[in-house]
Amino acid sequence: MSRWDLFAKEDFMSFGLYAGGFAMAILGLGYVAHLMRMPTQWIAAGVMVMIGVGVVSAVKATRLRDHSN
C-alpha cells in the first residue's frame, strides 16, 4: 500500500466541510458582535481565537489514525 492510499478523498472533504461550517459560524458571530457595537479590536481578537479553535478541532476530528501492522 502506498502512502497516497492513506489519503482518501473523503478525509479531505470532511475537513473542508468542517472548516467551512466553522468559518460560517465565526463570520456570523463576528457580524452579530459588530451589530452589537462591540469594539473592533475585541471582535478581531475573538475571531482570531475562534479560528485557532476551529483549526485545532477540525484537524482533531478528521486526522488519520495510525495503522498497526
N, C-alpha and C positions, 0 to 999 in steps of 0.2 A: 504494500500500500504506500503510495507516495504521500508526501506531506501536503499536497494540494487536495487530496481526498478528504483531509480532515476539515477543510473549509467548505461547508455546504452552503448553497445559496440561501437556504432558509435562515441560517445563522446571521448572515449579513442583513437580510430583510427584516428579521425580528429586531435587530439592533437599530435599524433605520426607523422602524415604526415606533419603537420605544423612545428613541431620541426625538423623533418628530412630535410625538404626543407630549413629551416633557417640554419641548420648545414652545408648543402652543400654550401650555399651561403657564409657562414663565411669561410669555407675551401678554396673556390675559391678566395675570396678576399685576404685571407692570403697568398695564393700561388702567386697571382699577385704582392702583396706587396714585397714578397721575390724576385721575378724575377726583380722587380724594384730596388733591392738592398737597401731597407729601413732597418734601424737599427732594430735588433731583438727585443729590448725592446719595440719599438713602435708598432711592429706587435703584440707582446703579449698583450700589453695594449689595442690595438684596438679589438683584438679577445675577451678579457675578457668583454669589454664594449658591444660588439655585442651579446655575449652570454646572458648577463643580459637583453638586449633589447629583444632578441628572446624569452627568458623565460616569461618575463612580457607580451609581445604581444601574445604569444601562449596561456597563461592562460586566458588572457582577451578575446581572440577570441573564446575560447572553454569552458568557465566556464558555470556552470549550473545556470539557472535563478531561483530565489526563486518563489515558487508557493504560491499564496494567496488562502486561503480557504474561 
